[in-house]
Structure formats: C-alpha cells, structure tokens
Amino acid sequence: MEVSLKIPVQDFNQDFIKSLKSVMKHFKSGELTITIKDQATPDLALESATDYETRLLTSIEELDKGKGVVFTKESLEAYVKDLVKE
C-alpha cells in the first residue's frame, strides 16, 4: 500500500506528527518520504511527457555527478529547524 498526503506547510505541526506516528504504528516496515514544495514550483501533473523525460534525465545526470543530498534523521531535524527560524 502506498499513501500520498498533501498538506499545507502551516498544518505540519506537532498534532499532525502525532497523528502520523499513530498511523505508522500499523506498519511493521516501510519508509516515509517528505517532500517540501515552494508555491512557485509548477504543477508537475500538467507537464508534457517530453518535459518530464528531460527533467528526469537531468536529475539522473545530477545524481551521477554527486549533486544529490543525503540526510540522517538528526541532520534533517537540524536542517528543518534552521528553515523554520528563517
């Protein structure tokens, strides 16, 4: 099963996290992906197949060049806390 949740940034708070933790207790294994999009980000559902392929190939090329970002849980928490301060 895969679930995709989209919530406004202002709703991502301690109450939401508590609810999410409660739901996650029902899964023995899995992963959680968090994506943060700026409102300036275009709606990818509207892009053409050609644009999607170009974006995908560019992303793969950037990953191959080492431009990816990896976070530990602790470093992600610190990064998010710094973002909230801005």
N, CA, C and O of each residue as an XYZ file, in Angstrom:
344
protein
N       0.851     -1.169      0.000
C       0.000      0.000      0.000
C       0.896      1.231      0.000
O       1.934      1.260      0.662
N       0.488      2.227     -0.738
C       1.211      3.491     -0.770
C       0.212      4.618     -0.583
O      -0.858      4.617     -1.191
N       0.560      5.571      0.255
C      -0.318      6.695      0.548
C       0.443      7.981      0.260
O       1.618      8.102      0.606
N      -0.212      8.923     -0.361
C       0.377     10.225     -0.614
C      -0.477     11.273      0.090
O      -1.677     11.378     -0.162
N       0.145     12.041      0.967
C      -0.565     13.091      1.700
C      -0.033     14.445      1.254
O       1.179     14.642      1.169
N      -0.919     15.364      0.974
C      -0.524     16.734      0.653
C      -1.201     17.637      1.660
O      -2.427     17.680      1.755
N      -0.390     18.356      2.408
C      -0.938     19.270      3.421
C      -0.235     20.618      3.307
O       0.922     20.681      2.889
N      -0.914     21.676      3.669
C      -0.259     22.988      3.699
C       0.834     23.004      4.766
O       0.706     22.359      5.807
N       1.887     23.729      4.503
C       3.014     23.800      5.442
C       2.549     24.192      6.839
O       3.059     23.663      7.827
N       1.594     25.108      6.937
C       1.144     25.574      8.256
C       0.451     24.473      9.052
O       0.340     24.580     10.273
N      -0.020     23.408      8.383
C      -0.666     22.293      9.087
C       0.322     21.224      9.532
O      -0.049     20.293     10.248
N       1.581     21.352      9.110
C       2.603     20.390      9.519
C       3.112     20.819     10.898
O       4.075     21.575     11.022
N       2.440     20.316     11.916
C       2.758     20.709     13.285
C       2.819     19.469     14.176
O       2.717     18.346     13.683
N       2.982     19.664     15.465
C       3.106     18.544     16.395
C       1.869     17.654     16.394
O       1.991     16.433     16.500
N       0.688     18.237     16.279
C      -0.540     17.429     16.236
C      -0.560     16.521     15.007
O      -0.938     15.353     15.095
N      -0.152     17.065     13.869
C      -0.099     16.247     12.660
C       0.920     15.122     12.817
O       0.653     13.980     12.441
N       2.082     15.444     13.371
C       3.124     14.437     13.559
C       2.639     13.335     14.494
O       2.916     12.159     14.256
N       1.923     13.696     15.550
C       1.366     12.691     16.459
C       0.390     11.778     15.719
O       0.420     10.561     15.899
N      -0.463     12.353     14.899
C      -1.421     11.562     14.129
C      -0.693     10.635     13.155
O      -1.065      9.474     12.991
N       0.328     11.155     12.526
C       1.101     10.366     11.576
C       1.803      9.201     12.277
O       1.830      8.084     11.760
N       2.359      9.465     13.434
C       3.003      8.402     14.211
C       2.003      7.311     14.569
O       2.331      6.125     14.531
N       0.804      7.705     14.911
C      -0.236      6.746     15.260
C      -0.556      5.832     14.075
O      -0.707      4.621     14.237
N      -0.656      6.420     12.895
C      -0.940      5.644     11.694
C       0.236      4.717     11.371
O       0.032      3.568     10.980
N       1.442      5.207     11.531
C       2.633      4.436     11.178
C       2.837      3.223     12.090
O       3.553      2.294     11.717
N       2.233      3.213     13.255
C       2.353      2.069     14.155
C       1.755      0.805     13.543
O       2.091     -0.303     13.962
N       0.888      0.957     12.571
C       0.232     -0.182     11.934
C       1.111     -0.855     10.880
O       0.758     -1.914     10.361
N       2.246     -0.248     10.568
C       3.153     -0.795      9.569
C       4.388     -1.365     10.267
O       4.988     -0.701     11.112
N       4.758     -2.577      9.918
C       5.926     -3.199     10.529
C       7.218     -2.712      9.876
O       8.263     -2.657     10.525
N       7.146     -2.363      8.610
C       8.307     -1.830      7.911
C       7.806     -0.888      6.822
O       6.607     -0.816      6.550
N       8.704     -0.196      6.228
C       8.326      0.731      5.165
C       9.199      1.953      5.202
O      10.236      1.972      5.866
N       8.790      2.948      4.506
C       9.545      4.198      4.513
C       8.592      5.370      4.389
O       7.469      5.236      3.903
N       9.058      6.506      4.834
C       8.294      7.745      4.791
C       9.091      8.740      3.959
O      10.279      8.947      4.207
N       8.456      9.348      2.989
C       9.095     10.356      2.155
C       8.419     11.686      2.412
O       7.193     11.789      2.363
N       9.223     12.708      2.688
C       8.682     14.043      2.908
C       9.215     14.938      1.800
O      10.425     15.040      1.599
N       8.306     15.583      1.087
C       8.670     16.495      0.019
C       8.119     17.876      0.360
O       6.947     18.021      0.708
N       8.964     18.870      0.257
C       8.529     20.239      0.517
C       8.611     20.995     -0.799
O       9.671     21.069     -1.421
N       7.467     21.563     -1.221
C       7.426     22.306     -2.477
C       7.100     23.759     -2.203
O       6.178     24.080     -1.453
N       7.863     24.614     -2.815
C       7.590     26.040     -2.780
C       6.366     26.285     -3.658
O       6.169     25.585     -4.651
N       5.558     27.251     -3.309
C       4.376     27.535     -4.134
C       4.763     27.945     -5.538
O       3.942     27.877     -6.452
N       6.008     28.373     -5.724
C       6.464     28.757     -7.055
C       6.741     27.543     -7.934
O       6.937     27.686     -9.141
N       6.757     26.348     -7.340
C       7.008     25.127     -8.099
C       5.821     24.851     -9.022
O       4.672     24.867     -8.581
N       6.100     24.598    -10.298
C       4.986     24.327    -11.223
C       4.295     23.006    -10.895
O       4.896     22.117    -10.292
N       3.054     22.885    -11.287
C       2.294     21.656    -11.086
C       2.800     20.623    -12.087
O       2.559     20.742    -13.288
N       3.503     19.611    -11.584
C       4.121     18.628    -12.463
C       3.097     17.753    -13.172
O       3.416     17.123    -14.180
N       1.886     17.706    -12.663
C       0.848     16.912    -13.327
C       0.492     17.502    -14.691
O      -0.081     16.814    -15.537
N       0.826     18.762    -14.901
C       0.485     19.428    -16.158
C       1.616     19.410    -17.179
O       1.434     19.886    -18.300
N       2.791     18.868    -16.814
C       3.908     18.901    -17.749
C       3.759     17.825    -18.825
O       3.115     16.797    -18.615
N       4.357     18.082    -19.955
C       4.278     17.141    -21.077
C       5.202     15.947    -20.823
O       6.077     15.997    -19.959
N       4.995     14.889    -21.579
C       5.845     13.701    -21.458
C       7.295     14.044    -21.794
O       8.218     13.524    -21.167
N       7.494     14.910    -22.770
C       8.844     15.322    -23.157
C       9.514     16.109    -22.038
O      10.682     15.878    -21.724
N       8.777     17.036    -21.437
C       9.325     17.816    -20.323
C       9.654     16.910    -19.136
O      10.676     17.088    -18.473
N       8.784     15.943    -18.877
C       9.021     15.002    -17.775
C      10.305     14.212    -18.030
O      11.137     14.068    -17.134
N      10.463     13.704    -19.248
C      11.654     12.928    -19.564
C      12.919     13.773    -19.438
O      13.929     13.305    -18.914
N      12.866     14.998    -19.911
C      14.008     15.904    -19.799
C      14.360     16.159    -18.340
O      15.530     16.125    -17.958
N      13.332     16.415    -17.522
C      13.565     16.664    -16.088
C      14.143     15.422    -15.412
O      15.052     15.529    -14.589
N      13.624     14.254    -15.756
C      14.109     13.004    -15.182
C      15.558     12.743    -15.565
O      16.370     12.402    -14.705
N      15.895     12.896    -16.836
C      17.270     12.668    -17.288
C      18.241     13.670    -16.666
O      19.373     13.321    -16.333
N      17.794     14.909    -16.513
C      18.628     15.918    -15.858
C      18.884     15.540    -14.401
O      20.002     15.683    -13.907
N      17.855     15.061    -13.720
C      18.004     14.647    -12.324
C      18.981     13.483    -12.189
O      19.823     13.474    -11.292
N      18.867     12.511    -13.076
C      19.779     11.359    -13.049
C      21.212     11.811    -13.296
O      22.141     11.352    -12.632
N      21.380     12.706    -14.245
C      22.715     13.241    -14.553
C      23.291     13.969    -13.335
O      24.471     13.807    -13.021
N      22.476     14.762    -12.651
C      22.947     15.483    -11.468
C      23.308     14.521    -10.344
O      24.305     14.730     -9.653
N      22.512     13.468    -10.150
C      22.848     12.463     -9.138
C      24.162     11.775     -9.465
O      24.980     11.537     -8.577
N      24.367     11.454    -10.738
C      25.614     10.817    -11.169
C      26.822     11.718    -10.919
O      27.933     11.234    -10.702
N      26.597     13.022    -10.951
C      27.680     13.983    -10.700
C      27.866     14.255     -9.209
O      28.699     15.077     -8.827
N      27.085     13.560     -8.359
C      27.230     13.739     -6.917
C      26.479     14.929     -6.361
O      26.790     15.397     -5.266
N      25.504     15.424     -7.085
C      24.760     16.596     -6.632
C      23.565     16.248     -5.752
O      22.782     17.129     -5.397
N      23.416     14.962     -5.395
C      22.320     14.562     -4.512
C      22.602     14.985     -3.083
O      23.738     15.307     -2.734
N      21.575     14.983     -2.264
C      21.714     15.347     -0.857
C      21.212     14.180     -0.015
O      20.143     13.629     -0.274
N      21.997     13.810      0.998
C      21.618     12.726      1.894
C      21.571     13.281      3.308
O      22.493     13.970      3.746
N      20.484     12.974      4.022
C      20.320     13.429      5.393
C      20.212     12.231      6.324
O      19.580     11.230      5.987
N      20.827     12.334      7.486
C      20.484     11.423      8.569
C      19.253     12.017      9.232
O      18.903     13.167      8.967
N      18.600     11.259     10.081
C      17.426     11.787     10.781
C      17.797     13.040     11.569
O      17.064     14.029     11.565
N      18.931     12.986     12.235
C      19.363     14.113     13.069
C      19.692     15.351     12.223
O      19.324     16.473     12.573
N      20.392     15.125     11.105
C      20.752     16.280     10.286
C      19.524     16.880      9.603
O      19.468     18.088      9.375
N      18.534     16.035      9.273
C      17.285     16.551      8.705
C      16.548     17.401      9.730
O      16.054     18.480      9.405
N      16.475     16.917     10.964
C      15.808     17.696     12.021
C      16.492     19.050     12.197
O      15.817     20.073     12.314
N      17.826     19.063     12.215
C      18.561     20.325     12.363
C      18.305     21.243     11.168
O      18.133     22.450     11.336
N      18.279     20.674      9.969
C      18.035     21.461      8.755
C      16.651     22.087      8.787
O      16.497     23.272      8.490
N      15.642     21.299      9.147
C      14.270     21.801      9.205
C      14.140     22.891     10.275
O      13.480     23.904     10.044
N      14.764     22.693     11.440
C      14.724     23.713     12.485
C      15.320     25.025     12.002
O      14.805     26.098     12.316
N      16.431     24.942     11.220
C      17.026     26.153     10.656
C      16.096     26.819      9.664
O      16.031     28.047      9.610
N      15.372     26.031      8.873
C      14.412     26.598      7.916
C      13.291     27.322      8.631
O      12.853     28.383      8.187
N      12.826     26.763      9.728
C      11.717     27.343     10.477
C      12.124     28.695     11.064
O      11.293     29.595     11.181
N      13.392     28.841     11.431
C      13.879     30.097     12.008
C      13.850     31.243     11.007
O      13.747     32.406     11.395
N      13.941     30.916      9.708
C      14.022     31.977      8.665
C      12.763     32.774      8.547
O      12.684     33.687      7.725
